[in-house]
Amino acid sequence: MAQSGKGKLNYRCPSCFMRDLDIDMFYDKEKDEYYCIRCQYTGNEKDVLEKNEMVRFRYRAMTERITKFDFD
């Protein structure tokens, strides 16, 4: 999704991204936290980055072509 100036930097909501939804989070300057308008997830920048790294584990081999299977 394009950066639209909603906060310092747009991050994907980790909760929605785990369900294959690409939802940008909004930033609340008063609370210094990010929140999702689709689900109830809120968190600071460190928490959001850690959870997004966990989600990226799921897609680590997305661009590799798998030709050998070890269970044969």
MOPAC internal coordinates of N, CA, C and O (Angstrom, degrees):
PM7 1SCF
backbone

  N    0.0000 0     0.00 0     0.00 0    0    0    0
  C    1.4385 1     0.00 0     0.00 0    1    0    0
  C    1.5283 1   109.38 1     0.00 0    2    1    0
  O    1.2310 1   120.64 1   -29.07 1    3    2    1
  N    1.2717 1   116.38 1   150.93 1    3    2    1
  C    1.4552 1   120.83 1  -177.05 1    5    3    2
  C    1.5279 1   111.20 1   -77.38 1    6    5    3
  O    1.2310 1   121.13 1   -32.28 1    7    6    5
  N    1.3063 1   115.44 1   147.72 1    7    6    5
  C    1.4631 1   121.60 1   176.00 1    9    7    6
  C    1.5274 1   108.23 1   -72.01 1   10    9    7
  O    1.2310 1   120.09 1   -57.57 1   11   10    9
  N    1.3190 1   117.44 1   122.43 1   11   10    9
  C    1.4676 1   119.54 1  -176.37 1   13   11   10
  C    1.5214 1   112.59 1  -119.28 1   14   13   11
  O    1.2310 1   119.59 1  -163.06 1   15   14   13
  N    1.2891 1   118.38 1    16.94 1   15   14   13
  C    1.4499 1   120.50 1   174.91 1   17   15   14
  C    1.5075 1   115.09 1    77.01 1   18   17   15
  O    1.2310 1   119.58 1  -152.56 1   19   18   17
  N    1.3242 1   118.41 1    27.44 1   19   18   17
  C    1.4524 1   121.22 1  -179.09 1   21   19   18
  C    1.5199 1   112.12 1   -77.11 1   22   21   19
  O    1.2310 1   119.87 1   159.83 1   23   22   21
  N    1.3067 1   117.86 1   -20.17 1   23   22   21
  C    1.4499 1   121.14 1  -178.56 1   25   23   22
  C    1.5117 1   109.85 1  -164.85 1   26   25   23
  O    1.2310 1   121.11 1    18.77 1   27   26   25
  N    1.3408 1   115.48 1  -161.23 1   27   26   25
  C    1.4611 1   119.70 1   178.67 1   29   27   26
  C    1.5271 1   110.09 1   -60.64 1   30   29   27
  O    1.2310 1   120.77 1   132.59 1   31   30   29
  N    1.3033 1   116.13 1   -47.41 1   31   30   29
  C    1.4532 1   122.72 1   179.27 1   33   31   30
  C    1.5191 1   106.97 1  -155.79 1   34   33   31
  O    1.2310 1   119.86 1   -41.61 1   35   34   33
  N    1.2964 1   117.86 1   138.39 1   35   34   33
  C    1.4608 1   119.78 1  -179.59 1   37   35   34
  C    1.5221 1   110.42 1   -80.22 1   38   37   35
  O    1.2310 1   121.27 1   -48.07 1   39   38   37
  N    1.3086 1   115.18 1   131.93 1   39   38   37
  C    1.4602 1   122.56 1   174.96 1   41   39   38
  C    1.5158 1   107.98 1  -118.70 1   42   41   39
  O    1.2310 1   121.34 1   -26.80 1   43   42   41
  N    1.3288 1   115.04 1   153.20 1   43   42   41
  C    1.4560 1   119.46 1   173.45 1   45   43   42
  C    1.5135 1   108.75 1   -77.70 1   46   45   43
  O    1.2310 1   121.06 1   -34.85 1   47   46   45
  N    1.3125 1   115.57 1   145.15 1   47   46   45
  C    1.4611 1   120.20 1   174.93 1   49   47   46
  C    1.5301 1   107.82 1   -70.97 1   50   49   47
  O    1.2310 1   119.51 1   -59.18 1   51   50   49
  N    1.3380 1   118.54 1   120.82 1   51   50   49
  C    1.4672 1   120.16 1  -178.04 1   53   51   50
  C    1.5238 1   112.78 1   -63.78 1   54   53   51
  O    1.2310 1   120.23 1   143.81 1   55   54   53
  N    1.3138 1   117.17 1   -36.19 1   55   54   53
  C    1.4539 1   120.81 1  -179.32 1   57   55   54
  C    1.5262 1   111.30 1   -65.59 1   58   57   55
  O    1.2310 1   120.59 1   134.67 1   59   58   57
  N    1.3171 1   116.48 1   -45.33 1   59   58   57
  C    1.4683 1   120.22 1   178.73 1   61   59   58
  C    1.5259 1   111.21 1   -71.55 1   62   61   59
  O    1.2310 1   120.24 1   142.83 1   63   62   61
  N    1.3286 1   117.15 1   -37.17 1   63   62   61
  C    1.4642 1   120.92 1  -178.35 1   65   63   62
  C    1.5247 1   111.42 1   -64.93 1   66   65   63
  O    1.2310 1   119.96 1   148.70 1   67   66   65
  N    1.3321 1   117.69 1   -31.30 1   67   66   65
  C    1.4671 1   120.86 1   176.21 1   69   67   66
  C    1.5228 1   110.89 1   -65.78 1   70   69   67
  O    1.2310 1   120.53 1   157.98 1   71   70   69
  N    1.3207 1   116.58 1   -22.02 1   71   70   69
  C    1.4635 1   121.69 1   177.65 1   73   71   70
  C    1.5282 1   111.33 1  -102.18 1   74   73   71
  O    1.2310 1   120.78 1  -158.03 1   75   74   73
  N    1.3479 1   116.10 1    21.97 1   75   74   73
  C    1.4654 1   123.12 1   177.62 1   77   75   74
  C    1.5194 1   113.76 1    61.60 1   78   77   75
  O    1.2310 1   120.33 1  -146.10 1   79   78   77
  N    1.3314 1   116.97 1    33.90 1   79   78   77
  C    1.4627 1   122.32 1   173.81 1   81   79   78
  C    1.5147 1   107.91 1  -113.02 1   82   81   79
  O    1.2310 1   120.46 1   -48.81 1   83   82   81
  N    1.3071 1   116.73 1   131.19 1   83   82   81
  C    1.4616 1   121.38 1  -178.04 1   85   83   82
  C    1.5262 1   108.78 1   -99.92 1   86   85   83
  O    1.2310 1   120.75 1   -91.76 1   87   86   85
  N    1.3309 1   116.17 1    88.24 1   87   86   85
  C    1.4571 1   122.12 1  -175.83 1   89   87   86
  C    1.5291 1   109.20 1  -115.22 1   90   89   87
  O    1.2310 1   120.42 1   -53.25 1   91   90   89
  N    1.3270 1   116.80 1   126.75 1   91   90   89
  C    1.4690 1   121.22 1   175.06 1   93   91   90
  C    1.5164 1   110.07 1   -75.93 1   94   93   91
  O    1.2310 1   121.16 1   -31.77 1   95   94   93
  N    1.3268 1   115.38 1   148.23 1   95   94   93
  C    1.4548 1   120.77 1   177.58 1   97   95   94
  C    1.5271 1   109.62 1   -96.72 1   98   97   95
  O    1.2310 1   120.83 1   -24.70 1   99   98   97
  N    1.3097 1   116.03 1   155.30 1   99   98   97
  C    1.4568 1   122.83 1   175.82 1  101   99   98
  C    1.5210 1   108.72 1  -102.03 1  102  101   99
  O    1.2310 1   120.32 1   -25.46 1  103  102  101
  N    1.3089 1   117.00 1   154.54 1  103  102  101
  C    1.4598 1   122.69 1  -178.40 1  105  103  102
  C    1.5253 1   109.85 1  -111.48 1  106  105  103
  O    1.2310 1   120.69 1   -49.75 1  107  106  105
  N    1.3333 1   116.28 1   130.25 1  107  106  105
  C    1.4558 1   122.51 1   177.15 1  109  107  106
  C    1.5273 1   108.03 1  -104.67 1  110  109  107
  O    1.2310 1   120.46 1   -70.07 1  111  110  109
  N    1.3353 1   116.73 1   109.93 1  111  110  109
  C    1.4703 1   121.22 1  -176.30 1  113  111  110
  C    1.5235 1   111.84 1   -66.21 1  114  113  111
  O    1.2310 1   119.70 1   143.90 1  115  114  113
  N    1.3132 1   118.18 1   -36.10 1  115  114  113
  C    1.4615 1   121.33 1  -178.08 1  117  115  114
  C    1.5235 1   112.20 1   -64.84 1  118  117  115
  O    1.2310 1   120.40 1   137.56 1  119  118  117
  N    1.3180 1   116.84 1   -42.44 1  119  118  117
  C    1.4690 1   121.37 1  -179.24 1  121  119  118
  C    1.5256 1   112.60 1   -92.68 1  122  121  119
  O    1.2310 1   120.12 1   169.87 1  123  122  121
  N    1.3366 1   117.37 1   -10.13 1  123  122  121
  C    1.4664 1   123.30 1  -177.06 1  125  123  122
  C    1.5264 1   110.81 1    55.19 1  126  125  123
  O    1.2310 1   121.10 1  -130.48 1  127  126  125
  N    1.3376 1   115.50 1    49.52 1  127  126  125
  C    1.4569 1   120.02 1   178.82 1  129  127  126
  C    1.5203 1   110.08 1  -146.52 1  130  129  127
  O    1.2310 1   121.51 1   -19.06 1  131  130  129
  N    1.3202 1   114.72 1   160.94 1  131  130  129
  C    1.4575 1   122.38 1   177.67 1  133  131  130
  C    1.5283 1   108.42 1  -100.51 1  134  133  131
  O    1.2310 1   120.78 1   -30.82 1  135  134  133
  N    1.3362 1   116.12 1   149.18 1  135  134  133
  C    1.4542 1   120.03 1   177.96 1  137  135  134
  C    1.5236 1   109.56 1  -143.70 1  138  137  135
  O    1.2310 1   121.51 1   -25.50 1  139  138  137
  N    1.3153 1   114.71 1   154.50 1  139  138  137
  C    1.4678 1   121.93 1   179.90 1  141  139  138
  C    1.5205 1   108.52 1  -103.73 1  142  141  139
  O    1.2310 1   120.54 1   -43.21 1  143  142  141
  N    1.3415 1   116.58 1   136.79 1  143  142  141
  C    1.4604 1   119.39 1   179.09 1  145  143  142
  C    1.5257 1   111.90 1   -85.31 1  146  145  143
  O    1.2310 1   120.14 1   169.36 1  147  146  145
  N    1.3388 1   117.35 1   -10.64 1  147  146  145
  C    1.4602 1   119.86 1  -179.13 1  149  147  146
  C    1.5264 1   112.12 1   -93.48 1  150  149  147
  O    1.2310 1   120.44 1   143.09 1  151  150  149
  N    1.3176 1   116.76 1   -36.91 1  151  150  149
  C    1.4589 1   120.39 1   179.62 1  153  151  150
  C    1.5318 1   108.78 1  -124.62 1  154  153  151
  O    1.2310 1   119.36 1     6.19 1  155  154  153
  N    1.2901 1   118.83 1  -173.81 1  155  154  153
  C    1.4614 1   122.25 1  -175.71 1  157  155  154
  C    1.5223 1   113.65 1   -92.07 1  158  157  155
  O    1.2310 1   119.20 1  -170.27 1  159  158  157
  N    1.3261 1   119.13 1     9.73 1  159  158  157
  C    1.4605 1   121.05 1  -174.59 1  161  159  158
  C    1.5248 1   112.21 1   -69.12 1  162  161  159
  O    1.2310 1   120.69 1   -46.89 1  163  162  161
  N    1.3347 1   116.28 1   133.11 1  163  162  161
  C    1.4609 1   123.17 1   170.95 1  165  163  162
  C    1.5193 1   107.86 1  -138.25 1  166  165  163
  O    1.2310 1   120.34 1   -28.87 1  167  166  165
  N    1.3147 1   116.95 1   151.13 1  167  166  165
  C    1.4550 1   120.57 1   177.95 1  169  167  166
  C    1.5084 1   111.80 1  -178.04 1  170  169  167
  O    1.2310 1   121.44 1   -19.69 1  171  170  169
  N    1.3232 1   114.85 1   160.31 1  171  170  169
  C    1.4622 1   118.72 1   176.95 1  173  171  170
  C    1.5266 1   109.58 1   -78.31 1  174  173  171
  O    1.2310 1   120.65 1    -5.28 1  175  174  173
  N    1.3183 1   116.36 1   174.72 1  175  174  173
  C    1.4604 1   120.95 1  -174.23 1  177  175  174
  C    1.5300 1   111.79 1   -61.08 1  178  177  175
  O    1.2310 1   120.27 1   138.51 1  179  178  177
  N    1.3199 1   117.09 1   -41.49 1  179  178  177
  C    1.4728 1   121.25 1  -179.72 1  181  179  178
  C    1.5274 1   110.99 1   -61.90 1  182  181  179
  O    1.2310 1   120.61 1   135.46 1  183  182  181
  N    1.3201 1   116.44 1   -44.54 1  183  182  181
  C    1.4603 1   121.44 1   179.96 1  185  183  182
  C    1.5254 1   111.60 1   -63.40 1  186  185  183
  O    1.2310 1   120.50 1   136.66 1  187  186  185
  N    1.3262 1   116.66 1   -43.34 1  187  186  185
  C    1.4680 1   121.29 1   179.83 1  189  187  186
  C    1.5274 1   110.59 1   -63.56 1  190  189  187
  O    1.2310 1   120.29 1   135.88 1  191  190  189
  N    1.3313 1   117.05 1   -44.12 1  191  190  189
  C    1.4692 1   120.54 1   179.91 1  193  191  190
  C    1.5229 1   111.68 1   -64.05 1  194  193  191
  O    1.2310 1   119.93 1   138.61 1  195  194  193
  N    1.3326 1   117.73 1   -41.39 1  195  194  193
  C    1.4744 1   120.90 1   178.76 1  197  195  194
  C    1.5198 1   111.06 1   -62.57 1  198  197  195
  O    1.2310 1   120.18 1   134.75 1  199  198  197
  N    1.3106 1   117.26 1   -45.25 1  199  198  197
  C    1.4684 1   120.39 1  -178.51 1  201  199  198
  C    1.5221 1   111.83 1   -70.12 1  202  201  199
  O    1.2310 1   119.92 1   146.67 1  203  202  201
  N    1.3381 1   117.75 1   -33.33 1  203  202  201
  C    1.4575 1   119.56 1   176.49 1  205  203  202
  C    1.5275 1   111.12 1   -68.29 1  206  205  203
  O    1.2310 1   119.50 1   147.69 1  207  206  205
  N    1.3196 1   118.55 1   -32.31 1  207  206  205
  C    1.4660 1   121.09 1   175.27 1  209  207  206
  C    1.5290 1   110.30 1   -66.65 1  210  209  207
  O    1.2310 1   120.00 1   142.28 1  211  210  209
  N    1.3336 1   117.61 1   -37.72 1  211  210  209
  C    1.4631 1   120.51 1   176.72 1  213  211  210
  C    1.5253 1   110.63 1   -62.86 1  214  213  211
  O    1.2310 1   120.50 1   140.83 1  215  214  213
  N    1.3178 1   116.64 1   -39.17 1  215  214  213
  C    1.4643 1   120.78 1  -179.80 1  217  215  214
  C    1.5224 1   110.31 1   -68.57 1  218  217  215
  O    1.2310 1   119.70 1   143.38 1  219  218  217
  N    1.3322 1   118.18 1   -36.62 1  219  218  217
  C    1.4692 1   121.14 1  -179.64 1  221  219  218
  C    1.5269 1   111.90 1   -63.38 1  222  221  219
  O    1.2310 1   119.84 1   155.94 1  223  222  221
  N    1.3199 1   117.91 1   -24.06 1  223  222  221
  C    1.4589 1   121.91 1   175.84 1  225  223  222
  C    1.5313 1   110.16 1   -56.20 1  226  225  223
  O    1.2310 1   120.75 1   144.92 1  227  226  225
  N    1.2907 1   116.17 1   -35.08 1  227  226  225
  C    1.4567 1   122.24 1  -178.58 1  229  227  226
  C    1.5277 1   112.41 1   -63.55 1  230  229  227
  O    1.2310 1   120.25 1   147.93 1  231  230  229
  N    1.3341 1   117.13 1   -32.07 1  231  230  229
  C    1.4502 1   122.08 1  -174.69 1  233  231  230
  C    1.5220 1   113.29 1  -107.28 1  234  233  231
  O    1.2310 1   119.56 1  -161.49 1  235  234  233
  N    1.3231 1   118.45 1    18.51 1  235  234  233
  C    1.4686 1   120.74 1  -173.53 1  237  235  234
  C    1.5226 1   113.40 1   -63.41 1  238  237  235
  O    1.2310 1   119.03 1   149.10 1  239  238  237
  N    1.3107 1   119.45 1   -30.90 1  239  238  237
  C    1.4638 1   121.77 1  -177.36 1  241  239  238
  C    1.5303 1   111.80 1  -107.03 1  242  241  239
  O    1.2310 1   120.37 1  -159.00 1  243  242  241
  N    1.3041 1   116.90 1    21.00 1  243  242  241
  C    1.4641 1   120.24 1  -175.21 1  245  243  242
  C    1.5271 1   112.10 1   -62.54 1  246  245  243
  O    1.2310 1   119.55 1   143.68 1  247  246  245
  N    1.3261 1   118.47 1   -36.32 1  247  246  245
  C    1.4587 1   121.07 1  -175.58 1  249  247  246
  C    1.5279 1   113.09 1   -93.19 1  250  249  247
  O    1.2310 1   119.79 1   179.52 1  251  250  249
  N    1.3202 1   118.00 1    -0.48 1  251  250  249
  C    1.4695 1   120.97 1   179.65 1  253  251  250
  C    1.5204 1   110.28 1   -93.81 1  254  253  251
  O    1.2310 1   121.26 1   -38.07 1  255  254  253
  N    1.3164 1   115.20 1   141.93 1  255  254  253
  C    1.4605 1   119.71 1   175.00 1  257  255  254
  C    1.5220 1   107.75 1   -93.24 1  258  257  255
  O    1.2310 1   120.41 1   -57.80 1  259  258  257
  N    1.2906 1   116.83 1   122.20 1  259  258  257
  C    1.4622 1   122.30 1  -177.52 1  261  259  258
  C    1.5321 1   107.78 1   -95.65 1  262  261  259
  O    1.2310 1   121.05 1   -62.52 1  263  262  261
  N    1.3303 1   115.60 1   117.48 1  263  262  261
  C    1.4633 1   120.18 1  -177.69 1  265  263  262
  C    1.5228 1   112.56 1  -116.85 1  266  265  263
  O    1.2310 1   119.55 1   161.63 1  267  266  265
  N    1.3168 1   118.47 1   -18.37 1  267  266  265
  C    1.4563 1   121.70 1  -179.31 1  269  267  266
  C    1.5214 1   109.57 1  -116.49 1  270  269  267
  O    1.2310 1   121.26 1   -50.81 1  271  270  269
  N    1.3040 1   115.19 1   129.19 1  271  270  269
  C    1.4522 1   121.32 1   177.72 1  273  271  270
  C    1.5210 1   108.70 1  -114.48 1  274  273  271
  O    1.2310 1   119.98 1   -50.10 1  275  274  273
  N    1.3056 1   117.65 1   129.90 1  275  274  273
  C    1.4621 1   122.66 1  -175.53 1  277  275  274
  C    1.5179 1   113.99 1   -79.99 1  278  277  275
  O    1.2310 1   119.38 1   170.63 1  279  278  277
  N    1.2830 1   118.80 1    -9.37 1  279  278  277
  C    1.4681 1   119.82 1  -177.21 1  281  279  278
  C    1.5201 1   112.68 1   -88.64 1  282  281  279
  O    1.2310 1   119.33 1  -177.81 1  283  282  281
  N    1.3434 1   118.88 1     2.19 1  283  282  281
  C    1.4840 1   121.27 1   178.05 1  285  283  282
  C    1.5045 1   111.04 1   -81.38 1  286  285  283
  O    1.2310 1   120.10 1   180.00 1  287  286  285

